[in-house]
Amino acid sequence: MSSESEIVAVDLFCGVGGLTYGLTKAGIDVRLGVDLDPACRFPMEQNNAAKFLEADVSKLSASDILAAFGDARVTLIAGCAPCQPFSSYSQPARREKQHADWELLTYFSSLVLSVRPTFITMENVPPLMKQEIFKQFVAALKEADYHVDFDVVDGRDIGLPQRRQRLVLVASALGPIKLPRVSKPKVTVRDAIGGLPPIAAGNADPTDPLHVSASLSPTNLKRIRHSKPGGTWRDWPKDLVAPCHTRDTGTTYPSVYGRMEWDEPAPTMTTQCYGFGNGRFGHPEQDRAISLREAAMLQSFPRDYAFVPPDQPIKFATLGRLIGNAVPVLLGEYIGSVLTEHLMSHRH
């Protein structure tokens, strides 16, 4: 068996499979994905060889993971606990209400220390790095004789057509491990989605139901027609400016109702990325917000990645959440390459 297929992995909080797909591209055998959301089953299993287990990670046992590993000698537990409590997009009151989600990192830590895989990786939002719960996690790994490295990875540096920064941690039982700095050429919105056929707001491409754009109200249609790529709502005629933006408190929010720029990376994809008024998610040229397919491709999913069965309706809120929360495929591939190369260097 070659070193490229020696690592057997379990993906906790797997979502729609972005991390799994990327790890697989790097040569890692992901055998199981675990998530509490049943909507993740179809994309995870349809696009990946891994089995899907609908389960609460906090109720998962070490035996569940060991069963997936089988007799593998080199193992990996990967995970991305929900990031909303730590996200800079989350309001303080909301962060307090979601405090229970912070404990998911504790459950993740408990599982990996019970199983003791060869490798561990997790990714999350950068603010998590300052939290005591993350410091305790790192300390626990080091106390268990893991070598640990973590850093903030800018998606643009690894070829992601998106301004997305993520905290990435890798840990190895084999020896010192390091996240390498990379600087790939900039990939733009045009590079990622420029080849898709045009559609109108509220319409879908007849050959791809996911290439569908949310409807726009008559007022928002006027607004987007006055919007410039990279501009703000300040470019509009005064009669189109929303009342909330005319108040003092509203003038500090220029990054809503904006168009993307063809020759720059996209803004960070969020769970609301299909809405023109939710950020700079207007198409660079067409009078509409980006489609769900475009959002997925800006997350580096391949154009044919299947998110829902052919006979099921497209629900913007559900798919926007799944796509916005997904680990970009390119980030998964970057992490996978770090681990496979590390294994190669420690074959003795």
N, C-alpha and C positions, 0 to 999 in steps of 0.2 A: 504494500500500500504506500503510495507516495505521501510526502509530508503535506501536500496540498489538500489531502482528504483525510488526514489523521485526526483533525480536531472535530469532535462531535459536540453539538451545542443544544441548549434549551434557551428559548427566548421568552422571558417573562414580561408581561405588559406588552405583548407583541403587536397590538393594534392590527392594522391591515397588512403588516408584513414588510414594511420598508427596511427595517434593520435586518430581518431574515433574508430578504432578497439580496441586499448588499453583502452580507456575510457569505452567502452562497456564491456570489460572483467572485469573491476572494478565495473560494476553495474550501469553505467550512461547511460541514454536514449538519445543518440544523434539522433536528428530528422532531421537535415539539415547540409549539407556540402556545402560550397561556394568556388568556385575557378574559375579563369579566363580561365584556360587551359581545352579545351574540352576533351583532352585525359584522364582527371581524372574521367570523368563521369562513364565509365564502371567499373574500379576497385572500385570506391567509392560505387556504388550502387550494384554491384555484390556480394561484400563481407560484406556489412553492411546493416542495416535496414534503414539507413538515406536516405533521398532524396538528390539529387544533384542539385544545382543551379549554372549554368554557368553565372558568373557575376563578374564585377570589384568591389572589396570591397570598393573602394573609391567612388563608385556611389550607394552603398547600403544604404537603409534608415532604421531607427529604426523600422518602421512598418513591414519591411520584416522579421526582427528577432522576433518581438513580435508575428507575425502570426505563426511562427514556434513553439514558446513556448506555444501558446494556453492558457489554463487556469492553466498551471503549477505554483506551488507555490515556488519551489526551482529551480533556473535557473543558467545556466553556459554559458558564452561566452568564447570559446577557440580559440586561433589563433597563427599562426607562419608566420609572414610576411617574404617575401623573404630575405635571410640572406646575399646574395652576397656582398652588399655594406659594410658590417661590417666584412666579413670573412677574416681570416688571409691568405687564399688562393688567395684573390683578389688583383691584382696589384693596386698601387695608382691611375694610370690613369683610370683604369676601375672603381674604386670606385667613382671617380669624375663623370664619365659618368652616373653612376647609382644612382646619388644623389637623383633623383626623387623617387627611391624606399624607401628612408629613410622616406618619407612622409607617407608611408603606415602605419607606426606605429602611426602617428598622426591621420589618419582616423580611425584606430582601437580604439584609445583612445576616439575619439569623439563618436564613435558608442556605446562603452560600457558605457560611461557616460550619453548618451541619454537613453539607455535602462535600465540601473541600475539593472543588474542581481544580483543574490545572490553571485555568484562566478565568478571570472575572472582568466584565466590562459593563459600564453603565454610562448613560448620557442624560443630560438634563439642562435646565436653564442656568446660565452663569451665576445668578444671585444665590443659588444653592450653596456655592462654594464658601460663602460667608456664614452659613448657618451652623450652629453647634452640632446638629444632628449629622451633618456631612463630616465634620471633623471627627466625631465619634466613630463614624463608619470607617474612615481611613485609618484611625488609630487601631480599631479592632482588626482590620486586615493586616496591618503591620505586626500586631501582637501575635497573629496566627502565622507569622513567617512568610507573608506575601510581600513581594516587591511591588510597589505602587507608584504610578505616575498619573497626573491629571493636569489638564490644561483646557483653556477655552479655544475651540477651533472655529475659525471664521469660514463659513461655507464657501465664500468666494475663493479662498485659497485652495480648496480641493476641487474646484471646477463646478460648484453649485451655482446656478443662475439666480441667486437669491442672497440678500443680505441677512444671513441667519447665523447667529453665534450660539454655540452649544458647549456646555461643559462636558468633557469626555474623560472618563477614568478607565484605566487598564491596570490589572493586577496579575502577577505571574508567580507561580510556585517554583518556577525553574531558575529564575535569576533576575537581575536588574532589567527593567523594561522601560522604554522611553517612547513617548509620542513624538514622532519627528515633525519638524516644521516643513511644510510644503508651500509652494507658491506657483500654482498652475495658472495658465493664461485665463484672463477674465472671460466668463461665459455670460452672454447677455440674454435679455428677454427675446430678442430676435432669433438668437441661436436656438433657444429652447422651443418657442411656440410659433415662430414666424412662418412655418410651413403648414399650419392648420388652415382649413378653409374658413372664409368669413361667415359669420352668422349674425343675426340681428338680436337685439335684446328680447328676451322671452322666448327665443327659438332654439332649436337644436339641430345639429348636423344629422341628416337622415341615416348616415352610415355609422354614427357613433353617438349613442344616447347620452354619454357623459360629456360630450362637447356641447353643453347646453348652458345658456346664460340666463340669469335671473331677469325678470321683467323690470322695467323702469316706469315710474310714474311720469306723467307729462312734464311735471316740474323738473324731475331729475334728468329727463331726456334733454331738456333745455340746458340744464347745468353741465352735463357732460359735453354737450356741443360747444360750450364756451370754455371747456377745460383744456389746458395745454399739457403736453407730456412733461412731467416733472414739476408742474405748477401746483397751485392751490386754489381754494375757493375765492381767494382774493382777486383772481383773474376774472371773476364773473361780473356782470352788471349788478348794481346794487339791489335791484328788485328780485334777484334770484338768491341773494345771500340769506341763509336761514336766520331767524331771530336770535337763536342761541349764539350765533357767531358775531352778532352785532353788539352783544354785551361784552363788558370787560373780561369776564371769565371765559368767553368763547374765543377770544382772539389768540389764545395760546394753543389752539388745536389746528395747525395748518395741514396736518397729514391725513385729513379725511377728504373725501370727494376729490381725489386726485387721479390722474392718469399715470401709468407706468411709462418709462422711456424705453424705446426700442433698443438702444445701444448701451444700456446699463443693466446690471442685475436687478431683479425685482425686489420689492420690499419683503420683509419676513411674512411668509404665509401664516395666517391665523385661522382659527375655526370659522371666522366670518369673512374669509377672503373672496367669497362669491358676491359680496354686496358692494356696490359702488360707494355707498356712504360710510363704509366701515373702515376705510383706510385708503391707501393709494392703490386701489385695485381696479381702476378703470383701464380698459384696453388702451394701448398706445395710440391706436388709430380708429378703431371701430367704436361706435357710440353705444357702449355697453360695458358692464363689468366683465372680468375674465370668466371663462367657463370653468366648470369643475375639472374638465380634462386639462385645461391649461394650468390650473392650480396644481394638479397632480404632476404634470410635466415639469413645472417649476420646482417641485419637490424631488425631481430627478427620477420619478417613476417612468418606465417605458410607455410609449404611446398606446400599447395594446394591453396594459395592465387592467384586469377586470376587477371592478369593485362591487358590482351587484349582479345577480343572475339576470339573464336576458328578459325574463318574464316579470321582473319586479320594477315598480316605478322608481324614478329618480327623486330622492328627497334631499333638497338643498341643505337643510339643517343637519341631517345625519351625515351626509357625505362631506359637507364642509368641515364638520367636527373631526371626522376620521382622517381626512386629507391634511387638515391643518395641524393635527396632533401627531401625524406620522413622523417617524425618523426618516430623513431623506435617504434614498438608496445610496447615494454617493458617500454619505457619512458612514453608513454600514460597511460599504466596500473599503473605505479608508481604514476603519477599525479592524476589519478582517485582515487586511494586508499587513497591518502592524503585528497582529498576532501570528499569522503564518510565517512572516519573516523572522519574528522572534523565535518561533519554534525551530526554524531552520538553523538559527545561530546557536541553538542549545541542543542539537541532536545527540551530543555525547551524553 
